[in-house]
Amino acid sequence: MDQGLIGTIFTIVVFVCFAGVVWWAFSGRNKKKFDDAANLPFADEDKERIKKDKRES
């Protein structure tokens, strides 16, 4: 096998992996998980606000 063929095979493998990751990221099954993960920073703010409100009461 020469270097050109190895490079071609590597390029095809990387492209297939990239296409798989893109398909996985945009599939409808994962939307709820990704939405929940996107809102995690805001969940901490809510907990801190509740603790602060309890201390002030």
PQR file with spaces between the fields and no chain letter, atoms N, CA, C, O and H, PARSE charges and radii, in Angstrom:
ATOM       1  N    MET     1       0.849   -1.180    0.000 -0.4000 1.5000
ATOM       2  CA   MET     1       0.000    0.000    0.000 -0.0000 2.0000
ATOM       3  C    MET     1       0.885    1.231    0.000  0.5500 1.7000
ATOM       4  O    MET     1       1.836    1.340    0.774 -0.5500 1.4000
ATOM       5  N    ASP     2       0.556    2.135   -0.868 -0.4000 1.5000
ATOM       6  CA   ASP     2       1.349    3.352   -0.912 -0.0000 2.0000
ATOM       7  C    ASP     2       0.698    4.432   -0.047  0.5500 1.7000
ATOM       8  O    ASP     2      -0.417    4.264    0.445 -0.5500 1.4000
ATOM       9  H    ASP     2      -0.217    2.047   -1.497  0.4000 1.0000
ATOM      10  N    GLN     3       1.397    5.511    0.121 -0.4000 1.5000
ATOM      11  CA   GLN     3       0.964    6.566    1.028 -0.0000 2.0000
ATOM      12  C    GLN     3      -0.326    7.235    0.544  0.5500 1.7000
ATOM      13  O    GLN     3      -1.126    7.665    1.375 -0.5500 1.4000
ATOM      14  H    GLN     3       2.303    5.647   -0.279  0.4000 1.0000
ATOM      15  N    GLY     4      -0.551    7.336   -0.740 -0.4000 1.5000
ATOM      16  CA   GLY     4      -1.767    7.933   -1.269 -0.0000 2.0000
ATOM      17  C    GLY     4      -3.010    7.147   -0.908  0.5500 1.7000
ATOM      18  O    GLY     4      -4.037    7.726   -0.555 -0.5500 1.4000
ATOM      19  H    GLY     4       0.099    6.987   -1.415  0.4000 1.0000
ATOM      20  N    LEU     5      -2.921    5.828   -0.995 -0.4000 1.5000
ATOM      21  CA   LEU     5      -4.057    4.978   -0.645 -0.0000 2.0000
ATOM      22  C    LEU     5      -4.353    5.047    0.848  0.5500 1.7000
ATOM      23  O    LEU     5      -5.517    5.084    1.248 -0.5500 1.4000
ATOM      24  H    LEU     5      -2.087    5.357   -1.282  0.4000 1.0000
ATOM      25  N    ILE     6      -3.324    5.065    1.664 -0.4000 1.5000
ATOM      26  CA   ILE     6      -3.507    5.162    3.114 -0.0000 2.0000
ATOM      27  C    ILE     6      -4.161    6.494    3.467  0.5500 1.7000
ATOM      28  O    ILE     6      -5.059    6.542    4.308 -0.5500 1.4000
ATOM      29  H    ILE     6      -2.379    5.035    1.339  0.4000 1.0000
ATOM      30  N    GLY     7      -3.718    7.566    2.834 -0.4000 1.5000
ATOM      31  CA   GLY     7      -4.329    8.876    3.070 -0.0000 2.0000
ATOM      32  C    GLY     7      -5.784    8.910    2.653  0.5500 1.7000
ATOM      33  O    GLY     7      -6.613    9.510    3.339 -0.5500 1.4000
ATOM      34  H    GLY     7      -2.988    7.527    2.152  0.4000 1.0000
ATOM      35  N    THR     8      -6.105    8.278    1.542 -0.4000 1.5000
ATOM      36  CA   THR     8      -7.488    8.225    1.074 -0.0000 2.0000
ATOM      37  C    THR     8      -8.365    7.454    2.043  0.5500 1.7000
ATOM      38  O    THR     8      -9.465    7.897    2.372 -0.5500 1.4000
ATOM      39  H    THR     8      -5.432    7.791    0.985  0.4000 1.0000
ATOM      40  N    ILE     9      -7.896    6.319    2.496 -0.4000 1.5000
ATOM      41  CA   ILE     9      -8.661    5.510    3.458 -0.0000 2.0000
ATOM      42  C    ILE     9      -8.864    6.286    4.757  0.5500 1.7000
ATOM      43  O    ILE     9      -9.958    6.279    5.321 -0.5500 1.4000
ATOM      44  H    ILE     9      -7.002    5.959    2.228  0.4000 1.0000
ATOM      45  N    PHE    10      -7.830    6.945    5.224 -0.4000 1.5000
ATOM      46  CA   PHE    10      -7.934    7.740    6.457 -0.0000 2.0000
ATOM      47  C    PHE    10      -8.953    8.866    6.285  0.5500 1.7000
ATOM      48  O    PHE    10      -9.748    9.121    7.190 -0.5500 1.4000
ATOM      49  H    PHE    10      -6.941    6.951    4.766  0.4000 1.0000
ATOM      50  N    THR    11      -8.938    9.536    5.145 -0.4000 1.5000
ATOM      51  CA   THR    11      -9.882   10.617    4.886 -0.0000 2.0000
ATOM      52  C    THR    11     -11.320   10.096    4.894  0.5500 1.7000
ATOM      53  O    THR    11     -12.207   10.738    5.457 -0.5500 1.4000
ATOM      54  H    THR    11      -8.292    9.329    4.410  0.4000 1.0000
ATOM      55  N    ILE    12     -11.551    8.957    4.285 -0.4000 1.5000
ATOM      56  CA   ILE    12     -12.888    8.374    4.250 -0.0000 2.0000
ATOM      57  C    ILE    12     -13.339    7.987    5.657  0.5500 1.7000
ATOM      58  O    ILE    12     -14.491    8.222    6.020 -0.5500 1.4000
ATOM      59  H    ILE    12     -10.830    8.436    3.827  0.4000 1.0000
ATOM      60  N    VAL    13     -12.457    7.405    6.444 -0.4000 1.5000
ATOM      61  CA   VAL    13     -12.803    7.017    7.819 -0.0000 2.0000
ATOM      62  C    VAL    13     -13.140    8.242    8.655  0.5500 1.7000
ATOM      63  O    VAL    13     -14.117    8.226    9.404 -0.5500 1.4000
ATOM      64  H    VAL    13     -11.521    7.214    6.150  0.4000 1.0000
ATOM      65  N    VAL    14     -12.358    9.294    8.541 -0.4000 1.5000
ATOM      66  CA   VAL    14     -12.616   10.515    9.308 -0.0000 2.0000
ATOM      67  C    VAL    14     -13.938   11.147    8.876  0.5500 1.7000
ATOM      68  O    VAL    14     -14.696   11.628    9.719 -0.5500 1.4000
ATOM      69  H    VAL    14     -11.565    9.307    7.933  0.4000 1.0000
ATOM      70  N    PHE    15     -14.223   11.152    7.576 -0.4000 1.5000
ATOM      71  CA   PHE    15     -15.483   11.713    7.089 -0.0000 2.0000
ATOM      72  C    PHE    15     -16.680   10.918    7.593  0.5500 1.7000
ATOM      73  O    PHE    15     -17.690   11.507    7.978 -0.5500 1.4000
ATOM      74  H    PHE    15     -13.607   10.761    6.891  0.4000 1.0000
ATOM      75  N    VAL    16     -16.585    9.607    7.597 -0.4000 1.5000
ATOM      76  CA   VAL    16     -17.678    8.771    8.098 -0.0000 2.0000
ATOM      77  C    VAL    16     -17.897    9.030    9.590  0.5500 1.7000
ATOM      78  O    VAL    16     -19.039    9.108   10.041 -0.5500 1.4000
ATOM      79  H    VAL    16     -15.764    9.128    7.284  0.4000 1.0000
ATOM      80  N    CYS    17     -16.825    9.161   10.349 -0.4000 1.5000
ATOM      81  CA   CYS    17     -16.955    9.475   11.781 -0.0000 2.0000
ATOM      82  C    CYS    17     -17.599   10.843   11.979  0.5500 1.7000
ATOM      83  O    CYS    17     -18.465   11.004   12.839 -0.5500 1.4000
ATOM      84  H    CYS    17     -15.897    9.097    9.983  0.4000 1.0000
ATOM      85  N    PHE    18     -17.185   11.818   11.195 -0.4000 1.5000
ATOM      86  CA   PHE    18     -17.767   13.161   11.278 -0.0000 2.0000
ATOM      87  C    PHE    18     -19.260   13.125   10.955  0.5500 1.7000
ATOM      88  O    PHE    18     -20.064   13.729   11.664 -0.5500 1.4000
ATOM      89  H    PHE    18     -16.482   11.687   10.496  0.4000 1.0000
ATOM      90  N    ALA    19     -19.628   12.423    9.893 -0.4000 1.5000
ATOM      91  CA   ALA    19     -21.037   12.314    9.517 -0.0000 2.0000
ATOM      92  C    ALA    19     -21.834   11.621   10.622  0.5500 1.7000
ATOM      93  O    ALA    19     -22.978   11.998   10.879 -0.5500 1.4000
ATOM      94  H    ALA    19     -18.975   11.933    9.316  0.4000 1.0000
ATOM      95  N    GLY    20     -21.257   10.627   11.274 -0.4000 1.5000
ATOM      96  CA   GLY    20     -21.934    9.950   12.380 -0.0000 2.0000
ATOM      97  C    GLY    20     -22.159   10.869   13.565  0.5500 1.7000
ATOM      98  O    GLY    20     -23.224   10.835   14.181 -0.5500 1.4000
ATOM      99  H    GLY    20     -20.328   10.321   11.066  0.4000 1.0000
ATOM     100  N    VAL    21     -21.183   11.679   13.888 -0.4000 1.5000
ATOM     101  CA   VAL    21     -21.327   12.621   15.005 -0.0000 2.0000
ATOM     102  C    VAL    21     -22.381   13.673   14.682  0.5500 1.7000
ATOM     103  O    VAL    21     -23.192   14.023   15.540 -0.5500 1.4000
ATOM     104  H    VAL    21     -20.318   11.706   13.387  0.4000 1.0000
ATOM     105  N    VAL    22     -22.376   14.177   13.459 -0.4000 1.5000
ATOM     106  CA   VAL    22     -23.382   15.167   13.060 -0.0000 2.0000
ATOM     107  C    VAL    22     -24.772   14.546   13.110  0.5500 1.7000
ATOM     108  O    VAL    22     -25.706   15.176   13.606 -0.5500 1.4000
ATOM     109  H    VAL    22     -21.718   13.893   12.762  0.4000 1.0000
ATOM     110  N    TRP    23     -24.927   13.329   12.609 -0.4000 1.5000
ATOM     111  CA   TRP    23     -26.220   12.652   12.654 -0.0000 2.0000
ATOM     112  C    TRP    23     -26.677   12.461   14.095  0.5500 1.7000
ATOM     113  O    TRP    23     -27.845   12.689   14.410 -0.5500 1.4000
ATOM     114  H    TRP    23     -24.168   12.817   12.206  0.4000 1.0000
ATOM     115  N    TRP    24     -25.769   12.047   14.966 -0.4000 1.5000
ATOM     116  CA   TRP    24     -26.104   11.823   16.375 -0.0000 2.0000
ATOM     117  C    TRP    24     -26.517   13.129   17.052  0.5500 1.7000
ATOM     118  O    TRP    24     -27.478   13.155   17.822 -0.5500 1.4000
ATOM     119  H    TRP    24     -24.821   11.862   14.710  0.4000 1.0000
ATOM     120  N    ALA    25     -25.794   14.207   16.766 -0.4000 1.5000
ATOM     121  CA   ALA    25     -26.071   15.485   17.419 -0.0000 2.0000
ATOM     122  C    ALA    25     -27.406   16.072   16.994  0.5500 1.7000
ATOM     123  O    ALA    25     -28.071   16.731   17.793 -0.5500 1.4000
ATOM     124  H    ALA    25     -25.014   14.186   16.141  0.4000 1.0000
ATOM     125  N    PHE    26     -27.807   15.848   15.761 -0.4000 1.5000
ATOM     126  CA   PHE    26     -29.034   16.447   15.265 -0.0000 2.0000
ATOM     127  C    PHE    26     -30.217   15.482   15.213  0.5500 1.7000
ATOM     128  O    PHE    26     -31.274   15.835   14.691 -0.5500 1.4000
ATOM     129  H    PHE    26     -27.267   15.312   15.111  0.4000 1.0000
ATOM     130  N    SER    27     -30.058   14.282   15.741 -0.4000 1.5000
ATOM     131  CA   SER    27     -31.179   13.349   15.736 -0.0000 2.0000
ATOM     132  C    SER    27     -32.209   13.788   16.779  0.5500 1.7000
ATOM     133  O    SER    27     -31.860   14.376   17.802 -0.5500 1.4000
ATOM     134  H    SER    27     -29.199   13.994   16.165  0.4000 1.0000
ATOM     135  N    GLY    28     -33.446   13.501   16.511 -0.4000 1.5000
ATOM     136  CA   GLY    28     -34.529   13.925   17.383 -0.0000 2.0000
ATOM     137  C    GLY    28     -34.535   13.237   18.733  0.5500 1.7000
ATOM     138  O    GLY    28     -35.072   13.779   19.698 -0.5500 1.4000
ATOM     139  H    GLY    28     -33.730   13.023   15.680  0.4000 1.0000
ATOM     140  N    ARG    29     -33.952   12.057   18.819 -0.4000 1.5000
ATOM     141  CA   ARG    29     -33.950   11.325   20.091 -0.0000 2.0000
ATOM     142  C    ARG    29     -33.181   12.064   21.174  0.5500 1.7000
ATOM     143  O    ARG    29     -33.515   11.943   22.353 -0.5500 1.4000
ATOM     144  H    ARG    29     -33.516   11.616   18.035  0.4000 1.0000
ATOM     145  N    ASN    30     -32.161   12.825   20.801 -0.4000 1.5000
ATOM     146  CA   ASN    30     -31.297   13.468   21.788 -0.0000 2.0000
ATOM     147  C    ASN    30     -31.722   14.886   22.133  0.5500 1.7000
ATOM     148  O    ASN    30     -31.083   15.520   22.972 -0.5500 1.4000
ATOM     149  H    ASN    30     -31.891   12.923   19.844  0.4000 1.0000
ATOM     150  N    LYS    31     -32.764   15.400   21.524 -0.4000 1.5000
ATOM     151  CA   LYS    31     -33.151   16.792   21.735 -0.0000 2.0000
ATOM     152  C    LYS    31     -33.454   17.081   23.205  0.5500 1.7000
ATOM     153  O    LYS    31     -32.992   18.092   23.733 -0.5500 1.4000
ATOM     154  H    LYS    31     -33.284   14.885   20.843  0.4000 1.0000
ATOM     155  N    LYS    32     -34.209   16.229   23.867 -0.4000 1.5000
ATOM     156  CA   LYS    32     -34.547   16.482   25.269 -0.0000 2.0000
ATOM     157  C    LYS    32     -33.306   16.480   26.153  0.5500 1.7000
ATOM     158  O    LYS    32     -33.170   17.329   27.033 -0.5500 1.4000
ATOM     159  H    LYS    32     -34.585   15.408   23.437  0.4000 1.0000
ATOM     160  N    LYS    33     -32.398   15.529   25.924 -0.4000 1.5000
ATOM     161  CA   LYS    33     -31.169   15.484   26.714 -0.0000 2.0000
ATOM     162  C    LYS    33     -30.332   16.740   26.514  0.5500 1.7000
ATOM     163  O    LYS    33     -29.791   17.293   27.472 -0.5500 1.4000
ATOM     164  H    LYS    33     -32.508   14.839   25.210  0.4000 1.0000
ATOM     165  N    PHE    34     -30.228   17.188   25.264 -0.4000 1.5000
ATOM     166  CA   PHE    34     -29.431   18.377   24.978 -0.0000 2.0000
ATOM     167  C    PHE    34     -30.090   19.629   25.545  0.5500 1.7000
ATOM     168  O    PHE    34     -29.392   20.524   26.023 -0.5500 1.4000
ATOM     169  H    PHE    34     -30.667   16.739   24.486  0.4000 1.0000
ATOM     170  N    ASP    35     -31.419   19.712   25.503 -0.4000 1.5000
ATOM     171  CA   ASP    35     -32.120   20.856   26.086 -0.0000 2.0000
ATOM     172  C    ASP    35     -31.921   20.897   27.599  0.5500 1.7000
ATOM     173  O    ASP    35     -31.703   21.964   28.173 -0.5500 1.4000
ATOM     174  H    ASP    35     -31.986   18.985   25.115  0.4000 1.0000
ATOM     175  N    ASP    36     -31.995   19.737   28.236 -0.4000 1.5000
ATOM     176  CA   ASP    36     -31.763   19.676   29.684 -0.0000 2.0000
ATOM     177  C    ASP    36     -30.331   20.092   30.021  0.5500 1.7000
ATOM     178  O    ASP    36     -30.107   20.827   30.983 -0.5500 1.4000
ATOM     179  H    ASP    36     -32.172   18.871   27.770  0.4000 1.0000
ATOM     180  N    ALA    37     -29.381   19.631   29.244 -0.4000 1.5000
ATOM     181  CA   ALA    37     -27.982   19.986   29.493 -0.0000 2.0000
ATOM     182  C    ALA    37     -27.740   21.474   29.257  0.5500 1.7000
ATOM     183  O    ALA    37     -26.930   22.088   29.951 -0.5500 1.4000
ATOM     184  H    ALA    37     -29.563   19.034   28.463  0.4000 1.0000
ATOM     185  N    ALA    38     -28.432   22.051   28.288 -0.4000 1.5000
ATOM     186  CA   ALA    38     -28.259   23.478   28.006 -0.0000 2.0000
ATOM     187  C    ALA    38     -28.790   24.342   29.136  0.5500 1.7000
ATOM     188  O    ALA    38     -28.319   25.464   29.324 -0.5500 1.4000
ATOM     189  H    ALA    38     -29.090   21.552   27.723  0.4000 1.0000
ATOM     190  N    ASN    39     -29.758   23.846   29.891 -0.4000 1.5000
ATOM     191  CA   ASN    39     -30.357   24.623   30.970 -0.0000 2.0000
ATOM     192  C    ASN    39     -29.705   24.375   32.332  0.5500 1.7000
ATOM     193  O    ASN    39     -30.132   24.966   33.323 -0.5500 1.4000
ATOM     194  H    ASN    39     -30.140   22.935   29.739  0.4000 1.0000
ATOM     195  N    LEU    40     -28.695   23.528   32.409 -0.4000 1.5000
ATOM     196  CA   LEU    40     -28.049   23.243   33.686 -0.0000 2.0000
ATOM     197  C    LEU    40     -27.457   24.481   34.372  0.5500 1.7000
ATOM     198  O    LEU    40     -27.609   24.605   35.587 -0.5500 1.4000
ATOM     199  H    LEU    40     -28.347   23.047   31.604  0.4000 1.0000
ATOM     200  N    PRO    41     -26.802   25.388   33.677 -0.5600 1.5000
ATOM     201  CA   PRO    41     -26.270   26.575   34.379  0.2800 2.0000
ATOM     202  C    PRO    41     -27.363   27.402   35.039  0.5500 1.7000
ATOM     203  O    PRO    41     -27.126   28.012   36.082 -0.5500 1.4000
ATOM     204  N    PHE    42     -28.537   27.434   34.460 -0.4000 1.5000
ATOM     205  CA   PHE    42     -29.625   28.215   35.026 -0.0000 2.0000
ATOM     206  C    PHE    42     -30.237   27.529   36.230  0.5500 1.7000
ATOM     207  O    PHE    42     -30.817   28.201   37.082 -0.5500 1.4000
ATOM     208  H    PHE    42     -28.730   26.939   33.613  0.4000 1.0000
ATOM     209  N    ALA    43     -30.128   26.222   36.328 -0.4000 1.5000
ATOM     210  CA   ALA    43     -30.660   25.493   37.478 -0.0000 2.0000
ATOM     211  C    ALA    43     -29.912   25.887   38.745  0.5500 1.7000
ATOM     212  O    ALA    43     -30.515   25.989   39.813 -0.5500 1.4000
ATOM     213  H    ALA    43     -29.657   25.676   35.635  0.4000 1.0000
ATOM     214  N    ASP    44     -28.615   26.109   38.637 -0.4000 1.5000
ATOM     215  CA   ASP    44     -27.829   26.533   39.796 -0.0000 2.0000
ATOM     216  C    ASP    44     -28.265   27.911   40.279  0.5500 1.7000
ATOM     217  O    ASP    44     -28.306   28.164   41.483 -0.5500 1.4000
ATOM     218  H    ASP    44     -28.125   26.026   37.769  0.4000 1.0000
ATOM     219  N    GLU    45     -28.590   28.798   39.348 -0.4000 1.5000
ATOM     220  CA   GLU    45     -29.027   30.136   39.733 -0.0000 2.0000
ATOM     221  C    GLU    45     -30.343   30.071   40.496  0.5500 1.7000
ATOM     222  O    GLU    45     -30.535   30.821   41.453 -0.5500 1.4000
ATOM     223  H    GLU    45     -28.556   28.592   38.370  0.4000 1.0000
ATOM     224  N    ASP    46     -31.242   29.199   40.095 -0.4000 1.5000
ATOM     225  CA   ASP    46     -32.519   29.057   40.786 -0.0000 2.0000
ATOM     226  C    ASP    46     -32.317   28.559   42.209  0.5500 1.7000
ATOM     227  O    ASP    46     -32.968   29.047   43.134 -0.5500 1.4000
ATOM     228  H    ASP    46     -31.086   28.590   39.318  0.4000 1.0000
ATOM     229  N    LYS    47     -31.422   27.594   42.394 -0.4000 1.5000
ATOM     230  CA   LYS    47     -31.162   27.066   43.730 -0.0000 2.0000
ATOM     231  C    LYS    47     -30.554   28.139   44.627  0.5500 1.7000
ATOM     232  O    LYS    47     -30.917   28.241   45.799 -0.5500 1.4000
ATOM     233  H    LYS    47     -30.893   27.199   41.643  0.4000 1.0000
ATOM     234  N    GLU    48     -29.633   28.941   44.090 -0.4000 1.5000
ATOM     235  CA   GLU    48     -29.016   30.007   44.876 -0.0000 2.0000
ATOM     236  C    GLU    48     -30.045   31.063   45.253  0.5500 1.7000
ATOM     237  O    GLU    48     -30.022   31.580   46.371 -0.5500 1.4000
ATOM     238  H    GLU    48     -29.339   28.858   43.138  0.4000 1.0000
ATOM     239  N    ARG    49     -30.948   31.389   44.330 -0.4000 1.5000
ATOM     240  CA   ARG    49     -31.977   32.394   44.606 -0.0000 2.0000
ATOM     241  C    ARG    49     -32.924   31.897   45.692  0.5500 1.7000
ATOM     242  O    ARG    49     -33.334   32.683   46.546 -0.5500 1.4000
ATOM     243  H    ARG    49     -30.966   30.969   43.422  0.4000 1.0000
ATOM     244  N    ILE    50     -33.283   30.619   45.681 -0.4000 1.5000
ATOM     245  CA   ILE    50     -34.177   30.050   46.687 -0.0000 2.0000
ATOM     246  C    ILE    50     -33.506   30.084   48.063  0.5500 1.7000
ATOM     247  O    ILE    50     -34.140   30.420   49.063 -0.5500 1.4000
ATOM     248  H    ILE    50     -32.950   29.981   44.987  0.4000 1.0000
ATOM     249  N    LYS    51     -32.204   29.729   48.100 -0.4000 1.5000
ATOM     250  CA   LYS    51     -31.480   29.754   49.381 -0.0000 2.0000
ATOM     251  C    LYS    51     -31.414   31.190   49.906  0.5500 1.7000
ATOM     252  O    LYS    51     -31.598   31.420   51.102 -0.5500 1.4000
ATOM     253  H    LYS    51     -31.689   29.457   47.287  0.4000 1.0000
ATOM     254  N    LYS    52     -31.157   32.140   49.036 -0.4000 1.5000
ATOM     255  CA   LYS    52     -31.066   33.552   49.447 -0.0000 2.0000
ATOM     256  C    LYS    52     -32.416   34.027   49.965  0.5500 1.7000
ATOM     257  O    LYS    52     -32.465   34.730   50.975 -0.5500 1.4000
ATOM     258  H    LYS    52     -31.008   31.954   48.065  0.4000 1.0000
ATOM     259  N    ASP    53     -33.513   33.666   49.306 -0.4000 1.5000
ATOM     260  CA   ASP    53     -34.838   34.065   49.739 -0.0000 2.0000
ATOM     261  C    ASP    53     -35.160   33.483   51.113  0.5500 1.7000
ATOM     262  O    ASP    53     -35.791   34.146   51.936 -0.5500 1.4000
ATOM     263  H    ASP    53     -33.473   33.096   48.486  0.4000 1.0000
ATOM     264  N    LYS    54     -34.730   32.244   51.362 -0.4000 1.5000
ATOM     265  CA   LYS    54     -35.003   31.614   52.655 -0.0000 2.0000
ATOM     266  C    LYS    54     -34.221   32.304   53.764  0.5500 1.7000
ATOM     267  O    LYS    54     -34.734   32.469   54.871 -0.5500 1.4000
ATOM     268  H    LYS    54     -34.218   31.706   50.693  0.4000 1.0000
ATOM     269  N    ARG    55     -32.973   32.715   53.480 -0.4000 1.5000
ATOM     270  CA   ARG    55     -32.167   33.387   54.489 -0.0000 2.0000
ATOM     271  C    ARG    55     -32.747   34.763   54.827  0.5500 1.7000
ATOM     272  O    ARG    55     -32.701   35.190   55.981 -0.5500 1.4000
ATOM     273  H    ARG    55     -32.556   32.581   52.582  0.4000 1.0000
ATOM     274  N    GLU    56     -33.288   35.450   53.831 -0.4000 1.5000
ATOM     275  CA   GLU    56     -33.835   36.786   54.059 -0.0000 2.0000
ATOM     276  C    GLU    56     -35.170   36.748   54.783  0.5500 1.7000
ATOM     277  O    GLU    56     -35.562   37.733   55.409 -0.5500 1.4000
ATOM     278  H    GLU    56     -33.326   35.103   52.894  0.4000 1.0000
ATOM     279  N    SER    57     -35.878   35.620   54.706 -0.4000 1.5000
ATOM     280  CA   SER    57     -37.211   35.523   55.334 -0.0000 2.0000
ATOM     281  C    SER    57     -37.111   35.351   56.822  0.5500 1.7000
ATOM     282  O    SER    57     -38.132   35.253   57.502 -0.5500 1.4000
ATOM     283  H    SER    57     -35.559   34.820   54.197  0.4000 1.0000
